[in-house]
Amino acid sequence: MSRPATSATSTAATPAQLWTRARGAALVIALVLIGGIALATVRSTDSHGALDPRSADPKGSRAVAELLRSRGVTVTLATTLDEATSATGSGSTLLVATPDLLTHTQQSALLGATRNSGGRTILVGAGRSSLPILAPAVTSATSTPVENRTPDCTLTAATRAGSAELGGERYVTDPAGPADSCYPADGLPTLVRLPGPGTTDTVLIGSPDILHNDRLDQQGNASLALQLLGSRPHLVWYLPSLTDASATADTPDDDTTGNFLALIPSGWLWGTLQLAIAAVLAAIWRARRLGPLVTERLPVALRASEATEGRARLYRKANARDRAASVLRGATRTRLAPLLGVPAQAAHSSDHLLPALSARLPETTADPRTLLFGPAPADDTALIRLADQLDALEREVRTS
């Protein structure tokens, strides 16, 4: 009589189960994306970035640009090196917003265009990446917080402005040189004027805060900014950009990685670190022990013979004769040990099991060592013969 076929039970998750498990994470990701898009949309209105003379944001510089225009100064925005150098002349001031973003080739071209121009060059936040080329007579020291500081120098623009909010980069100059060192922090200036040939000069400002919209009305910030930027009738406001074609013509040894990392706000770096820590904590939480195992009834009752046949098919499909022989020999040793009076923990030790077996069957024709501890069979026929010999050895022990 044939046995009715039983339907196989699948353990794979259905689409509905997958959606139930993933909908929470999908909802969180969707909310984050929607929030980010909404925030970017709101902030994109009338916002062009920090130190941009078109931006009305707190970190923008529209206020100082409008004040300069009201005093007759022409303000020209440049986003490429060619635009900045072509607009520079004896009656102009060139403000470089972030000189450290310039490659070495760009810095050299900028220096060549301004060295004998008769105008003024203002470098905002110049550090170790730009000073060796643009201001080789000055080196950068450790940075300092932006605070209200006094001029402590004879520079006319500084003495007229009085106290201002300076900080950021600190500079080391030659004490015997002609440089004007102002607004010191722990003995090192945060604003330096370097005179050049003729009417040419270079001004280093350690931090851009005096140019920001939200700080312009504090202390003498507005007066200092207007005097430094409005000393010539024409101001070229240069905002370096990585999309500038001249940035790709640099030498291979330039620190392009550092320039790229300088574009990443520190908040994003801290946010990434926090997300990494949160991921590790979540992994630890999910990997915690959930308590002892609980026995459950199987959804389908399987006969022992079916499980044995299934495992045998897997061994045969994988050509795992060594594994199959090891399982057969191990099971036989486990069953023989109590029959021979060998402790269970010594059942798989040839030094304990074989002497007891030889004492029990002194005249057996089979080689117990080869049967119980021998090498893997060479083919399927040898494996079947090994199984038969193990059965025969076990029957012989039971009947002796």
C-alpha positions in Angstrom: 0.0 0.0 0.0 1.5 3.3 -1.1 1.9 6.0 1.5 0.2 9.3 0.7 2.6 12.1 -0.2 2.9 14.9 2.3 3.4 18.5 1.2 6.7 20.1 2.1 6.6 22.9 4.6 8.6 25.9 3.4 10.5 28.0 6.0 11.1 30.9 3.6 9.4 34.2 4.6 6.5 35.3 2.5 6.4 38.8 0.9 3.9 39.8 3.6 6.2 38.7 6.4 9.1 40.5 4.8 7.1 43.7 4.6 6.0 43.4 8.2 9.7 43.0 9.3 11.0 45.8 7.1 8.3 48.4 7.2 9.6 50.0 10.4 13.1 50.6 9.0 11.6 51.7 5.6 9.4 54.2 7.4 12.4 55.7 9.3 14.4 55.9 6.1 11.5 57.6 4.3 11.1 60.2 7.0 14.8 61.0 7.0 14.8 61.4 3.2 11.7 63.6 3.3 13.1 65.7 6.1 16.4 66.1 4.3 14.7 67.1 1.1 12.4 69.6 2.9 15.3 71.1 4.8 17.4 71.4 1.7 14.5 73.1 -0.1 14.0 75.6 2.7 17.7 76.4 3.0 18.2 76.7 -0.7 16.0 79.8 -0.9 18.2 82.9 -0.9 21.2 81.0 0.4 24.5 80.6 -1.4 26.8 79.4 1.3 29.2 80.8 3.9 31.1 84.0 3.0 29.1 84.5 -0.1 28.3 88.2 -0.8 24.9 87.1 -2.2 23.8 85.2 0.9 21.5 86.6 3.6 22.2 83.6 5.8 23.8 84.2 9.2 27.1 82.9 7.8 26.7 84.8 4.5 28.3 88.1 3.7 25.6 90.1 1.9 25.5 92.8 4.6 29.1 93.8 4.2 28.8 93.7 0.4 25.8 96.0 0.5 27.6 98.4 2.8 30.6 98.5 0.5 28.4 99.2 -2.5 26.6 102.0 -0.7 30.1 103.6 -0.2 30.9 103.4 -3.9 32.9 100.2 -4.0 32.2 97.9 -6.9 31.8 94.3 -5.7 32.5 91.6 -8.3 32.0 87.9 -7.5 34.5 85.4 -9.0 34.1 81.6 -8.8 37.1 80.6 -11.0 40.7 81.5 -10.9 40.6 83.1 -14.4 37.8 85.4 -13.3 39.7 86.4 -10.2 43.1 87.1 -11.8 41.6 88.9 -14.8 39.7 91.3 -12.6 42.7 92.1 -10.3 44.5 95.4 -10.8 46.1 98.4 -9.1 42.7 99.8 -8.0 41.3 96.5 -6.8 41.1 94.4 -3.6 41.1 90.6 -4.1 39.4 88.7 -1.3 40.1 84.9 -1.3 37.4 83.3 0.9 39.1 79.9 1.5 42.6 79.9 0.1 43.4 76.5 1.5 41.0 75.0 -1.1 43.2 76.2 -3.9 45.7 73.7 -5.4 49.4 74.5 -5.5 49.2 75.4 -9.2 46.2 77.7 -8.5 48.1 79.4 -5.6 51.2 80.0 -7.8 49.0 81.5 -10.5 47.3 83.7 -8.0 50.5 84.9 -6.5 51.9 85.7 -10.0 48.9 87.8 -10.8 48.9 89.8 -7.5 52.6 90.1 -6.7 53.2 93.4 -8.5 49.5 94.4 -9.2 49.5 97.4 -6.9 46.3 96.1 -5.2 45.5 94.4 -2.0 45.0 90.7 -1.4 43.0 89.5 1.6 43.4 85.8 2.5 40.6 84.7 4.9 41.6 81.7 7.1 44.8 80.9 5.3 46.6 77.9 6.9 49.4 75.5 6.3 48.1 74.5 2.9 48.3 78.0 1.4 50.8 80.1 3.4 54.0 78.6 2.0 53.1 79.9 -1.5 50.8 82.9 -0.9 52.6 84.3 2.2 56.0 82.5 2.6 57.1 85.0 5.2 54.4 83.8 7.6 53.8 80.4 9.2 50.7 79.1 10.8 50.4 78.2 14.5 47.7 76.4 16.4 44.2 77.9 16.0 42.4 79.8 18.8 38.7 80.5 19.5 37.1 83.6 18.1 36.9 86.2 20.9 36.7 90.0 21.3 40.3 91.2 21.0 42.1 94.5 21.1 44.3 95.6 18.1 47.6 96.1 20.0 49.2 97.3 16.7 49.7 100.5 14.7 47.7 99.5 11.6 45.3 102.4 10.9 42.4 100.2 10.1 42.8 98.3 13.3 43.2 101.3 15.6 40.2 103.0 14.1 38.0 99.9 14.4 39.1 99.1 18.0 38.1 95.8 19.5 36.9 93.2 17.1 36.0 89.5 17.1 39.1 87.8 15.7 40.5 84.3 16.2 40.9 81.1 14.2 44.3 80.9 12.6 47.3 82.4 14.4 50.4 83.5 12.6 54.1 83.7 13.3 55.9 86.6 11.7 59.5 87.9 11.8 59.5 90.4 14.7 62.1 92.5 12.8 60.1 92.5 9.6 57.7 95.2 8.3 54.6 93.2 8.9 51.7 94.7 11.0 50.7 92.1 13.6 47.3 92.8 15.2 44.7 91.3 17.5 47.1 88.9 19.2 46.0 85.7 21.0 48.5 84.4 23.5 51.2 86.5 21.9 50.5 85.5 18.2 48.5 87.8 15.9 45.2 86.7 14.2 45.4 89.6 11.7 48.6 90.4 9.7 49.3 92.9 7.0 52.3 92.2 4.8 53.5 95.2 2.7 54.7 94.5 -0.8 56.3 96.5 -3.7 54.6 99.9 -4.2 51.0 99.9 -3.1 50.7 96.1 -3.1 50.0 94.5 0.2 48.6 91.2 1.6 46.2 90.9 4.6 45.8 87.7 6.5 42.6 87.3 8.6 42.6 84.3 10.9 38.8 83.8 10.9 35.9 85.0 8.7 33.6 86.0 11.5 33.9 89.8 11.0 32.4 89.3 7.5 29.4 87.2 8.6 26.0 88.8 8.6 25.2 87.8 12.2 28.5 89.2 13.6 28.9 92.4 11.5 27.2 94.6 14.1 29.3 93.3 17.0 32.2 95.4 18.5 34.2 97.0 15.7 33.7 94.2 13.2 31.9 96.4 10.6 34.5 99.1 10.8 37.4 96.7 10.4 35.8 94.9 7.5 34.8 98.0 5.6 38.3 99.5 6.0 40.1 96.3 4.9 37.8 95.5 2.0 37.0 99.1 0.9 40.5 100.5 0.7 40.3 100.3 -3.2 37.3 101.3 -5.4 36.9 97.7 -6.8 36.6 94.5 -4.7 36.9 91.1 -6.3 35.3 88.5 -4.1 36.8 85.1 -5.0 35.0 82.0 -3.8 37.2 79.0 -4.9 35.3 76.0 -6.3 36.3 72.4 -7.0 34.4 72.7 -10.3 37.0 75.2 -11.5 38.8 73.7 -14.5 42.2 75.1 -13.2 41.8 72.8 -10.2 42.3 69.7 -12.4 45.6 70.9 -13.8 47.6 70.4 -10.6 50.6 68.3 -9.9 50.1 64.8 -8.5 51.7 65.5 -5.2 49.1 68.1 -4.2 47.0 67.2 -1.1 43.7 66.8 -3.0 42.4 64.5 -0.2 42.9 67.3 2.4 41.1 69.7 0.1 38.1 67.4 -0.2 38.0 66.7 3.6 38.0 70.5 4.2 34.7 70.7 2.4 33.0 68.3 4.9 31.6 70.1 7.9 32.7 68.8 11.3 29.1 68.2 12.2 28.8 65.5 9.5 32.0 63.8 10.8 30.6 63.7 14.3 27.3 62.5 13.0 28.9 59.6 11.2 30.8 58.6 14.4 27.6 58.7 16.4 25.8 56.5 13.8 28.7 54.0 13.9 28.5 53.8 17.7 24.7 53.4 17.5 25.1 50.6 14.9 27.6 48.8 17.2 25.2 49.2 20.2 22.3 47.9 18.2 24.3 44.9 17.1 25.2 44.1 20.7 21.6 44.5 21.7 20.3 42.2 19.0 23.1 39.6 19.7 22.2 39.3 23.4 21.2 35.9 24.8 17.4 35.5 24.7 17.3 32.8 27.5 17.2 29.0 27.4 16.0 27.1 24.3 12.3 26.2 24.3 11.3 22.9 22.7 8.6 23.1 20.1 6.6 20.6 18.2 7.7 20.1 14.6 5.2 21.2 12.0 5.7 17.8 10.2 6.6 14.5 11.8 9.6 12.9 10.1 10.5 9.3 10.4 14.0 8.4 11.5 14.5 6.4 8.3 13.6 9.4 6.2 16.0 11.7 8.1 18.8 9.1 7.7 18.1 8.7 4.0 18.1 12.5 3.5 21.4 12.9 5.3 22.9 10.0 3.3 21.8 11.7 0.0 23.5 14.9 1.1 26.7 13.0 1.9 26.5 11.3 -1.5 25.8 14.5 -3.4 28.8 16.2 -1.8 31.1 13.1 -2.2 31.6 13.3 1.6 32.7 9.7 2.1 35.1 10.7 4.8 32.4 12.4 6.7 30.0 9.6 6.3 32.6 7.0 7.4 33.5 9.2 10.4 29.8 9.3 11.4 29.4 5.5 11.0 32.6 4.7 13.0 31.7 7.2 15.7 28.2 5.8 16.2 29.6 2.3 16.3 32.3 3.2 18.9 29.6 4.9 21.1 27.4 1.8 21.1 30.3 -0.6 21.6 31.8 1.2 24.6 29.1 0.3 27.2 29.1 -3.3 25.9 32.8 -3.6 26.5 32.8 -1.8 29.8 34.6 1.2 28.5 33.6 4.6 29.9 31.7 6.8 27.5 34.3 9.6 27.6 36.9 7.0 26.4 34.8 5.5 23.7 36.7 7.3 20.9 40.2 6.5 22.2 41.9 3.6 20.5 44.1 3.0 23.6 41.0 2.2 25.7 38.5 0.7 23.2 40.7 -1.6 21.2 42.3 -3.6 24.1 38.8 -4.2 25.5 37.5 -5.3 22.1 40.5 -7.7 21.6 39.8 -9.2 25.1 36.2 -9.7 24.2 36.8 -11.1 20.7 40.3 -12.6 20.6 39.6 -14.6 17.5 37.7 -12.2 15.3 38.7 -12.2 11.6 38.2 -8.4 11.1 40.9 -5.9 12.0 39.2 -3.7 14.7 41.7 -0.9 14.3 41.1 -0.6 10.6 37.3 -0.8 11.1 37.0 1.6 13.9 39.9 4.1 13.3 41.0 3.5 9.7 41.2 5.8 6.7 38.3 7.1 4.7 36.9 4.7 2.0 38.2 5.2 -1.5 34.8 4.8 -3.2 31.1 4.2 -2.5 31.6 0.4 -2.7 34.2 0.6 0.0 31.9 2.7 2.1 29.1 0.2 1.9 31.4 -2.6 2.7 32.6 -0.6 5.8 29.0 -0.2 7.0 28.4 -3.9 6.6 31.6 -4.8 8.5 30.7 -2.4 11.3 27.3 -3.9 11.7 28.8 -7.4 11.7 31.3 -6.4 14.4 28.6 -4.9 16.6 26.5 -8.1 16.3 29.5 -10.2 17.1 30.1 -8.2 20.3 26.5 -8.4 21.3 26.3 -12.1 20.8 29.7 -13.0 22.4 
